[in-house]
Amino acid sequence: MNQIKKSLVLSGHKTSIALEKEFWIALEIISKNQNIDIDKLIEEIDRNDRNGSLASAIRVFILKKFINLD
């Protein structure tokens, strides 16, 4: 699977995240459902749910949302 790399600013620092297209789509769905900007959602994941890499934390966050663990 090809990853899509996107740049954003987290807590005032520029960074980039590479995720598969399906994860970007899932993040968009979650951000719309929560009425929050996708960058703000990623910032919350970074701040609250990160134990390893940010990309891994995002994937686990999405998985939990879609199987109703969170």
N, C-alpha and C positions, 0 to 999 in steps of 0.2 A: 504494500500500500504506500502510496506517496503521501508525504506530509506537506502541509501548508504552513509556512512560517509567517507569523505576523509580529509586528513590532508594536509595543505599547509602553506606557509610562506607569510604573508601579511605585507608589510612595515617592514620587519625584525622580525616580531613576528609570532611564531607558533600558528596556530589555526586549527580548524576542522569545517567542514560544513556537515550537513546531509540533503540530498535532495533525492527525488524520482528518480529512474533510468531514467525516461523520461526527467527530468530536466537536468540531467548530459548529456544525449544524445543531448538535445537542446543546451546546452552550448558548446559542442564539435562542433556542426554544425556552430554556430555563430562564434566561435573562428577560425575555418577553413576559413569561408567566409571572416573574417576580417584579416586573416593571422597574428593572434596574439596567443601567448601561453595562454592556458586556465587559468593558475594562474595569468597572467597579466590582462586578461579580468576580473577576479573576483576582482583583486586589483582595477581596474578602477571603477567597480560597487560599491565597498566599499567606494571609495573616492568620487564618483560623484553622486550616485543614492541612497544612503542609508538614510532612514528615520526611520527605525525600525531595526529588526534583519537582519543580512546579508543574511540569507536564504530567508527571505521574499523579500528583495531587489533584489535578484537574480531571484526569481520567477516573480516579476513584470517586471524586465528588459526583461526577455525572452518573457513574454506575449506581451509587447510593440513591441518587434522586430517582432514577428510572426503576429501581427495584424497591422503592419506598422505605429505605433504611434511614433516611434523614428527614 
